[in-house]
């Protein structure tokens, strides 16, 4: 019985404490509401409660003291609201959302627009977040012209300071010892004859000296000359040769353009005539462009996993491959088109004289087959210049004996699906020649 009475007594004490804390909170909120209400109903304030009414010159003395008292009260209330608001921000950053909402509510009850009266000169939790925000804004302004900023920093330094410095002391010879001409030659090997500009951009992230070397206008000018030839003599309307490479439509060299075509073909009827077979035909078209103006085309039912590795070089052993040349054409309607002439690789077969020794063989008429392809270069999604749409496809047969040419033009229908670009990392893994 004594233990039961003690438990009941402890429960009563707990409930009394909870009721007292809730009553204390209610009393605090009620006092704040009364203070705000009395402040708004004060005779020295206007109807909006924001600007004091003009007083007569004769009503000085006690009126001035009441205005000063109200001003001090307003300042104290605003400081209290700021403290509560910053406390709410701190709780929100710590993940205590419920506590943050409670402090936000108390702060806005004191000053409704307290959010716009706080200047974040420092972070609420004192970790310098506010200072970092201000510094980030300054850094964004510097990023607008990062190249000139790096060049200015290097010119302000002593002449003995090299383009880049080792991060730690090393006993071996550092790359910074090399002359500028040797460094630029290394950068040309990075770009290589395959125009691997992605690797050049990654190399520019090493240090500010490499960033300046990677933005060398001569490198980007040679890249543009290899892509567009004499048509890129004028830089206008682009700001730099690098901007021309990024903005002007071009074919991509670090991958393959692939299209997949499906159709259903009717088969032969069965012998008993009860059913007829239907076949689903599926095949791929592959287009690989090279910076020197050559192009490879292959039509095969094999999937990309087995075909793409064979398209890395032009000396492939695939029999059905078609080789040729292409050119870019900028039309008056601001559309860039790709025109290519491709043909099968010529293979010289030895003549077997012993097979036709005892009878005269009628020689077959020799012909040359070539295919003329027209494609429109487009962009789809986030990637640029990654789509080729068919606009022309024809076959030209030239008879060597007479010199006549027979042209067969194919209708561009749903069988000619667009080709989409797929980047292949292995195509730029090795450099054969410098830029």
BELRA-V830489 format. One line per field, one symbol per residue. ss: DSSP state (~ for helix, > for strand, _ for the rest). phi: phi as a letter, one per 30 degrees, with the letter a starting at -180 (. if undefined). burial: + if it has 24 or more other C-alpha atoms within 12 Angstrom, else -. A space follows every 10 residues. Layout:
ss = ???
phi = ???
burial = ???
//
This chain:
ss = _~~~~~~~~~ ~~~~~~~~~~ ~~~~~~~~~~ ~~~~~~~~~~ ____>_____ _>____~~~_ _~~~~~~~~~ ~~~~~~~~~~ ~~~~~~~~~~ ~~~___~~~~ ~~~~~~~~~~ ___~~~~___ ________~~ ~~~~~~~~~~ ~~~__~~~~~ ~~~~~~____ __________ ____~~~__~ ~~~~~~~~~~ ~_____~~~~ ~~~____~~~ ~~~~__~~~~ ~~~~~~~~~~ ~~________ ~~~~~~~___ ____>>>>>> >>>>>>>>>_ _____>>>>> >>>>>>>>>_ ___>>>>>>> ___~~~~~~~ ~_________ _>>>>>>>>> _____>>>>> >>>>______ __________ ______>>>> >>>>>>>>>> __>>>>>>>> >>>>>>>>>_ ____>>>>>_ ________>> >>>_~~~~__ _____
phi = .ddddddddd dddddddddd dddddddddd dddddddddd ddddcdddic bdddcdddcd iddddddddd dddddddddd dddddddddd ddddjddddd dddddddddd bdcddccccd dbdecicidd dddddddddd ddddbddddd dddddddddd dddbbddbdb dddddddddd dddddddddd diddhddddd ddddddaddd ddddcddddd dddddddcid dcdcddccda ddddddcdda dcccabdbbb bbaccdcddd ddidbbdbcc cbbbcbbbcb ddjcbbbbca dddddccedd cdbdcdcddd dccabbbcbc dddiccbccb bbadddbdcd dcdddcdcbd cdddddbccb ccbbbcdbbb iddchcbbcd baabccccdd dcidbccbcc ddbddcddcc dbdbdddcdb ccbdd
burial = ---------- ---------- ---------- -+------+- ---+------ ---------- ------+--+ ------++-+ ++++++++++ ---------- --++++++++ +--++----- ---+------ ---------- ------+--+ ---------- --++------ ---------- --++-+++++ +++++++-++ +-+----+++ ++++++--++ ++++++++-- -+-------- ++-++--+++ ++++++++++ +--------- ---------- ---+++++++ ++++++++++ ---+--++-+ ++++---+-- +++++++++- -----+++++ +++------- ---------- --------++ +++++++++- ----++++++ ++++-+---- ---------- -----+++++ ++-+--++-- ----+
//
